[in-house]
């Protein structure tokens, strides 16, 4: 059992699946400030999917993953949002032929993903940023970007 699971008592109502993001963020803040972060799972994954305006996958798009040092919101599943304080860039890569890029083996926490139109025939990306809340053993979250002109 990871540290997040142990502290979920009182955070998640038994059997309802209702998750209190504000409480989860406070728990995360306390973990990192007190140095207990070593107990976090490090087998979570963030997936970014990129599509064109017609819904088809877009390959070879740069996707950037960064850990949030501070975020008042985080979402599961991922939704538009941005870190107040961005941590280090954890990883970058390009989407494959299915329009997806997987960032595996992440430590539990809050992450920001963005897609870059540089080198594509597109000029805009929506949303500009996605916030991910990765919590629990082997948690995998998928967020979607749409490119347009």
Secondary structure in CASP SS format (residue, H / E / C, confidence):
PFRMAT SS
TARGET T0000
AUTHOR 0000-0000-0000
METHOD secondary structure of the structure
MODEL  1
X C 1.00
X C 1.00
X H 1.00
X H 1.00
X H 1.00
X H 1.00
X H 1.00
X C 1.00
X E 1.00
X C 1.00
X C 1.00
X E 1.00
X C 1.00
X C 1.00
X C 1.00
X C 1.00
X C 1.00
X C 1.00
X E 1.00
X C 1.00
X H 1.00
X H 1.00
X H 1.00
X H 1.00
X H 1.00
X H 1.00
X H 1.00
X H 1.00
X H 1.00
X H 1.00
X H 1.00
X H 1.00
X H 1.00
X H 1.00
X C 1.00
X H 1.00
X H 1.00
X H 1.00
X H 1.00
X C 1.00
X C 1.00
X C 1.00
X C 1.00
X E 1.00
X E 1.00
X E 1.00
X E 1.00
X E 1.00
X E 1.00
X E 1.00
X E 1.00
X E 1.00
X C 1.00
X C 1.00
X C 1.00
X C 1.00
X E 1.00
X C 1.00
X C 1.00
X C 1.00
X C 1.00
X E 1.00
X E 1.00
X E 1.00
X E 1.00
X E 1.00
X E 1.00
X E 1.00
X E 1.00
X E 1.00
X C 1.00
X C 1.00
X C 1.00
X C 1.00
X C 1.00
X C 1.00
X C 1.00
X C 1.00
X E 1.00
X E 1.00
X C 1.00
X C 1.00
X C 1.00
X C 1.00
X E 1.00
X E 1.00
X E 1.00
X E 1.00
X E 1.00
X E 1.00
X E 1.00
X E 1.00
X E 1.00
X E 1.00
X C 1.00
X C 1.00
X C 1.00
X C 1.00
X C 1.00
X E 1.00
X E 1.00
X E 1.00
X E 1.00
X E 1.00
X E 1.00
X E 1.00
X C 1.00
X C 1.00
X E 1.00
X E 1.00
X E 1.00
X E 1.00
X E 1.00
X E 1.00
X E 1.00
X E 1.00
X C 1.00
X C 1.00
X C 1.00
X C 1.00
X C 1.00
X C 1.00
X C 1.00
X E 1.00
X E 1.00
X E 1.00
X C 1.00
X C 1.00
X C 1.00
X E 1.00
X E 1.00
X E 1.00
X E 1.00
X E 1.00
X C 1.00
X C 1.00
X C 1.00
X C 1.00
X C 1.00
X E 1.00
X E 1.00
X E 1.00
X E 1.00
X E 1.00
X E 1.00
X E 1.00
X E 1.00
X E 1.00
X C 1.00
END
